[in-house]
Amino acid sequence: MTVKLESHLTNEDNVLFLLIKKRDKDAFTAIYRKYHSYLYALAFKYLKNTEMAEDAVQQVFVKFWETSVKIEIEVNLKNYLYTMMKNHILNQFRNNRESVSLNYVNSQTASVQEENFTEKMEEQELRELLYKGIDKLPLQKREVCRLKLEEKLNNQEIADRMNISIHTVKSHYQESVKILREYFQKID
């Protein structure tokens, strides 16, 4: 049984998935670490039970490992795992109506803070991607970006700190933004 989906795996996910198809446990661990929190947040949002959510994540990853040899994922791996989790949750609803139904009703009346948990997880993932991109920049460009982002320094303060001209700071920052845009386009 071969499942073929649409295009756009990120380069990293594509490489990891190809290694998983060859039964590479380190690649599987990397995917697990990368997407565990995201899938847990999704499961918890609907199941409203930490044990059930953790169990759902484990079952989705087990199924992913078991079926990975038979599937060809050409869609964003995150979206594929999301769909696996969604289907698992729907099966949980169908098979365990009493316990899950109450949790589902509770999830529909969840507080705004709980609903924002998934958004915060996605923001965290984006921030991590941004810093991965920044880490790939040349040293001075990387330093300019970090001073702007982490210390909230303006161009003059960065110029003073790094002993370079304000024009150089602006130039480094503009070039960094351009490089980071290209980096994010490759990921998307």
DRENDO-1510 file (C-alpha; in Angstrom, 1 decimal, always signed):
<recs>
REC; n; res; u; v; w
REC; 1; MET; +0.0; +0.0; +0.0 .
REC; 2; THR; +1.6; +3.2; -1.1 .
REC; 3; VAL; +0.1; +6.6; -0.1 .
REC; 4; LYS; +1.3; +9.5; -2.2 .
REC; 5; LEU; +0.5; +13.0; -1.1 .
REC; 6; GLU; +1.1; +16.5; -2.5 .
REC; 7; SER; +4.4; +18.3; -2.7 .
REC; 8; HIS; +6.6; +20.4; -0.3 .
REC; 9; LEU; +8.6; +18.5; +2.3 .
REC; 10; THR; +11.2; +20.7; +3.9 .
REC; 11; ASN; +14.7; +19.6; +3.0 .
REC; 12; GLU; +15.4; +18.5; +6.6 .
REC; 13; ASP; +12.1; +16.6; +6.9 .
REC; 14; ASN; +12.6; +15.0; +3.5 .
REC; 15; VAL; +16.1; +13.7; +4.4 .
REC; 16; LEU; +14.8; +12.5; +7.8 .
REC; 17; PHE; +11.8; +10.8; +6.2 .
REC; 18; LEU; +14.0; +9.0; +3.7 .
REC; 19; LEU; +16.2; +7.8; +6.5 .
REC; 20; ILE; +13.2; +6.6; +8.4 .
REC; 21; LYS; +12.1; +4.6; +5.4 .
REC; 22; LYS; +15.4; +2.8; +5.7 .
REC; 23; ARG; +14.6; +2.2; +9.4 .
REC; 24; ASP; +17.1; +4.8; +10.8 .
REC; 25; LYS; +16.2; +5.1; +14.5 .
REC; 26; ASP; +18.2; +8.4; +14.9 .
REC; 27; ALA; +16.1; +10.0; +12.1 .
REC; 28; PHE; +12.9; +8.8; +13.8 .
REC; 29; THR; +14.1; +10.3; +17.1 .
REC; 30; ALA; +14.8; +13.6; +15.4 .
REC; 31; ILE; +11.3; +13.7; +14.0 .
REC; 32; TYR; +9.9; +12.7; +17.3 .
REC; 33; ARG; +11.7; +15.5; +19.1 .
REC; 34; LYS; +10.8; +18.0; +16.5 .
REC; 35; TYR; +7.0; +17.3; +16.4 .
REC; 36; HIS; +6.2; +15.7; +19.8 .
REC; 37; SER; +5.2; +19.0; +21.6 .
REC; 38; TYR; +3.2; +20.1; +18.6 .
REC; 39; LEU; +1.2; +16.9; +18.4 .
REC; 40; TYR; +0.8; +16.7; +22.2 .
REC; 41; ALA; -0.7; +20.2; +22.3 .
REC; 42; LEU; -3.1; +19.2; +19.5 .
REC; 43; ALA; -4.1; +16.0; +21.3 .
REC; 44; PHE; -4.5; +17.7; +24.7 .
REC; 45; LYS; -6.6; +20.5; +23.1 .
REC; 46; TYR; -9.3; +17.9; +22.2 .
REC; 47; LEU; -8.8; +15.1; +24.7 .
REC; 48; LYS; -8.3; +17.3; +27.8 .
REC; 49; ASN; -6.4; +14.6; +29.5 .
REC; 50; THR; -2.7; +14.4; +29.8 .
REC; 51; GLU; -2.5; +10.6; +29.8 .
REC; 52; MET; -4.8; +10.3; +26.8 .
REC; 53; ALA; -2.9; +13.0; +24.9 .
REC; 54; GLU; +0.5; +11.4; +25.6 .
REC; 55; ASP; -0.9; +8.0; +24.6 .
REC; 56; ALA; -2.3; +9.5; +21.4 .
REC; 57; VAL; +1.1; +11.0; +20.5 .
REC; 58; GLN; +2.8; +7.6; +21.2 .
REC; 59; GLN; +0.3; +5.7; +19.1 .
REC; 60; VAL; +0.6; +8.2; +16.2 .
REC; 61; PHE; +4.4; +7.9; +16.2 .
REC; 62; VAL; +4.2; +4.1; +16.5 .
REC; 63; LYS; +1.9; +4.0; +13.5 .
REC; 64; PHE; +4.1; +6.4; +11.6 .
REC; 65; TRP; +7.1; +4.2; +12.2 .
REC; 66; GLU; +5.3; +1.0; +11.3 .
REC; 67; THR; +3.8; +2.4; +8.0 .
REC; 68; SER; +6.7; +4.7; +7.0 .
REC; 69; VAL; +8.1; +2.0; +4.7 .
REC; 70; LYS; +4.8; +1.9; +2.7 .
REC; 71; ILE; +4.2; +5.7; +2.4 .
REC; 72; GLU; +5.6; +8.4; +0.2 .
REC; 73; ILE; +5.1; +11.7; +1.9 .
REC; 74; GLU; +5.5; +14.6; -0.5 .
REC; 75; VAL; +3.5; +17.0; +1.6 .
REC; 76; ASN; +4.7; +18.9; +4.6 .
REC; 77; LEU; +5.6; +16.3; +7.2 .
REC; 78; LYS; +4.1; +18.4; +10.0 .
REC; 79; ASN; +0.8; +18.4; +8.1 .
REC; 80; TYR; +0.9; +14.7; +7.6 .
REC; 81; LEU; +1.5; +14.1; +11.3 .
REC; 82; TYR; -1.3; +16.5; +12.1 .
REC; 83; THR; -3.7; +14.5; +9.9 .
REC; 84; MET; -2.6; +11.3; +11.6 .
REC; 85; MET; -3.3; +12.8; +15.0 .
REC; 86; LYS; -6.6; +14.2; +13.9 .
REC; 87; ASN; -7.7; +10.8; +12.6 .
REC; 88; HIS; -6.5; +9.2; +15.8 .
REC; 89; ILE; -8.5; +11.6; +17.9 .
REC; 90; LEU; -11.6; +11.0; +15.8 .
REC; 91; ASN; -11.1; +7.3; +16.3 .
REC; 92; GLN; -10.8; +7.9; +20.0 .
REC; 93; PHE; -14.1; +9.8; +20.0 .
REC; 94; ARG; -15.8; +7.0; +18.1 .
REC; 95; ASN; -14.4; +4.2; +20.2 .
REC; 96; ASN; -14.4; +5.8; +23.7 .
REC; 97; ARG; -17.5; +7.9; +23.6 .
REC; 98; GLU; -18.1; +8.3; +27.3 .
REC; 99; SER; -14.6; +9.3; +28.5 .
REC; 100; VAL; -13.6; +11.3; +25.4 .
REC; 101; SER; -17.0; +13.0; +24.9 .
REC; 102; LEU; -16.8; +14.7; +28.3 .
REC; 103; ASN; -13.2; +15.8; +27.6 .
REC; 104; TYR; -14.3; +17.1; +24.2 .
REC; 105; VAL; -17.2; +19.1; +25.6 .
REC; 106; ASN; -14.7; +20.5; +28.1 .
REC; 107; SER; -12.3; +21.4; +25.3 .
REC; 108; GLN; -15.0; +23.4; +23.5 .
REC; 109; THR; -15.4; +25.6; +26.6 .
REC; 110; ALA; -11.7; +25.9; +27.2 .
REC; 111; SER; -10.3; +29.2; +28.3 .
REC; 112; VAL; -8.6; +31.5; +25.9 .
REC; 113; GLN; -5.3; +30.7; +27.6 .
REC; 114; GLU; -5.6; +27.0; +26.7 .
REC; 115; GLU; -6.6; +27.8; +23.1 .
REC; 116; ASN; -3.5; +29.9; +22.7 .
REC; 117; PHE; -1.2; +27.0; +23.8 .
REC; 118; THR; -1.1; +25.7; +20.2 .
REC; 119; GLU; -0.3; +29.2; +18.9 .
REC; 120; LYS; +2.4; +29.6; +21.4 .
REC; 121; MET; +3.9; +26.2; +20.4 .
REC; 122; GLU; +3.9; +27.3; +16.7 .
REC; 123; GLU; +5.4; +30.7; +17.7 .
REC; 124; GLN; +8.2; +28.8; +19.5 .
REC; 125; GLU; +8.8; +26.6; +16.5 .
REC; 126; LEU; +9.0; +29.7; +14.3 .
REC; 127; ARG; +11.4; +31.4; +16.7 .
REC; 128; GLU; +13.6; +28.2; +16.7 .
REC; 129; LEU; +13.6; +28.3; +12.9 .
REC; 130; LEU; +14.6; +31.9; +12.9 .
REC; 131; TYR; +17.5; +31.3; +15.2 .
REC; 132; LYS; +18.6; +28.3; +13.1 .
REC; 133; GLY; +18.7; +30.7; +10.1 .
REC; 134; ILE; +20.5; +33.4; +12.1 .
REC; 135; ASP; +23.1; +30.8; +13.2 .
REC; 136; LYS; +23.9; +30.2; +9.5 .
REC; 137; LEU; +24.7; +33.8; +8.9 .
REC; 138; PRO; +28.2; +35.2; +8.7 .
REC; 139; LEU; +29.5; +36.3; +12.1 .
REC; 140; GLN; +28.9; +40.0; +12.0 .
REC; 141; LYS; +25.5; +39.7; +10.4 .
REC; 142; ARG; +24.6; +37.1; +13.0 .
REC; 143; GLU; +25.8; +39.4; +15.8 .
REC; 144; VAL; +23.8; +42.4; +14.4 .
REC; 145; CYS; +20.6; +40.3; +14.3 .
REC; 146; ARG; +21.1; +38.9; +17.8 .
REC; 147; LEU; +21.7; +42.4; +19.3 .
REC; 148; LYS; +18.5; +43.7; +17.5 .
REC; 149; LEU; +16.4; +40.7; +18.6 .
REC; 150; GLU; +17.7; +39.8; +22.0 .
REC; 151; GLU; +18.9; +43.1; +23.4 .
REC; 152; LYS; +16.5; +45.3; +21.4 .
REC; 153; LEU; +19.4; +47.7; +20.5 .
REC; 154; ASN; +19.0; +50.3; +17.8 .
REC; 155; ASN; +21.4; +50.7; +14.9 .
REC; 156; GLN; +23.6; +53.3; +16.7 .
REC; 157; GLU; +23.8; +51.2; +19.9 .
REC; 158; ILE; +24.8; +48.2; +17.8 .
REC; 159; ALA; +27.4; +50.3; +15.9 .
REC; 160; ASP; +28.9; +51.5; +19.2 .
REC; 161; ARG; +28.9; +48.0; +20.7 .
REC; 162; MET; +30.6; +46.4; +17.7 .
REC; 163; ASN; +32.9; +49.3; +16.8 .
REC; 164; ILE; +31.5; +49.6; +13.2 .
REC; 165; SER; +29.7; +52.3; +11.4 .
REC; 166; ILE; +25.9; +52.7; +11.6 .
REC; 167; HIS; +25.9; +52.3; +7.8 .
REC; 168; THR; +27.6; +48.9; +8.2 .
REC; 169; VAL; +25.0; +47.9; +10.8 .
REC; 170; LYS; +22.2; +48.8; +8.4 .
REC; 171; SER; +23.9; +47.0; +5.5 .
REC; 172; HIS; +24.5; +43.9; +7.6 .
REC; 173; TYR; +20.9; +43.9; +8.8 .
REC; 174; GLN; +19.4; +44.4; +5.3 .
REC; 175; GLU; +21.5; +41.6; +3.9 .
REC; 176; SER; +20.6; +39.4; +6.8 .
REC; 177; VAL; +16.9; +39.9; +6.2 .
REC; 178; LYS; +17.3; +39.0; +2.6 .
REC; 179; ILE; +19.3; +35.8; +3.4 .
REC; 180; LEU; +16.7; +34.9; +6.0 .
REC; 181; ARG; +13.8; +35.4; +3.6 .
REC; 182; GLU; +15.5; +33.0; +1.2 .
REC; 183; TYR; +16.1; +30.5; +4.1 .
REC; 184; PHE; +12.4; +30.6; +5.0 .
REC; 185; GLN; +11.3; +30.2; +1.4 .
REC; 186; LYS; +13.4; +27.0; +1.2 .
REC; 187; ILE; +11.7; +25.7; +4.3 .
REC; 188; ASP; +8.2; +26.5; +3.1 .
</recs>
